[in-house]
Amino acid sequence: MKNKERHVYLACTECANRNYTTGKRQRAEYKIERKKFCRFCRTHTVHKERKL
């Protein structure tokens, strides 16, 4: 990861498990929201950014 990025967890909206980590700009105002595969739900669900 680059110097101007920070780690962010992506949590499943269905089961609330934190499955993924990704990078995000330090001063970004937006929240990351992506559709990813959740191995606990065994389906593709929306994952939203959560605090560390």
C-alpha positions as CSV (number, residue, x, y, z in Angstrom):
1,M,0.0,0.0,0.0
2,K,1.1,3.5,-0.6
3,N,2.0,6.1,2.1
4,K,-1.2,8.1,1.6
5,E,-3.5,5.2,2.1
6,R,-4.9,3.4,5.2
7,H,-6.3,0.0,5.9
8,V,-10.1,-0.4,5.8
9,Y,-12.2,-3.5,6.7
10,L,-15.2,-4.4,4.6
11,A,-18.0,-6.1,6.5
12,C,-20.9,-8.1,5.1
13,T,-24.3,-6.4,5.6
14,E,-26.1,-9.7,6.1
15,C,-24.0,-11.4,8.8
16,A,-21.7,-8.5,9.9
17,N,-18.5,-10.5,9.5
18,R,-15.4,-8.6,8.4
19,N,-14.2,-10.6,5.4
20,Y,-12.0,-8.2,3.4
21,T,-9.3,-5.5,3.8
22,T,-8.5,-2.9,1.3
23,G,-6.8,0.5,1.0
24,K,-8.4,3.9,1.0
25,R,-7.0,7.4,0.7
26,Q,-6.3,9.1,4.1
27,R,-8.5,12.2,3.6
28,A,-11.4,10.5,1.7
29,E,-14.9,11.6,2.7
30,Y,-16.8,8.7,1.1
31,K,-17.5,5.2,2.5
32,I,-16.5,2.2,0.4
33,E,-19.4,-0.2,-0.6
34,R,-18.8,-3.2,-2.8
35,K,-20.6,-6.4,-3.8
36,K,-18.3,-9.3,-2.8
37,F,-18.6,-13.0,-2.0
38,C,-19.2,-13.8,1.7
39,R,-17.9,-17.2,2.7
40,F,-20.1,-17.3,5.8
41,C,-23.4,-16.5,3.9
42,R,-22.1,-18.4,0.8
43,T,-23.5,-15.8,-1.5
44,H,-22.6,-12.4,-3.0
45,T,-23.7,-9.6,-0.7
46,V,-23.0,-5.9,-0.3
47,H,-19.9,-5.2,1.9
48,K,-19.6,-1.8,3.6
49,E,-16.6,-0.1,5.2
50,R,-16.3,-0.6,9.0
51,K,-14.0,0.8,11.6
52,L,-10.8,-1.0,12.6
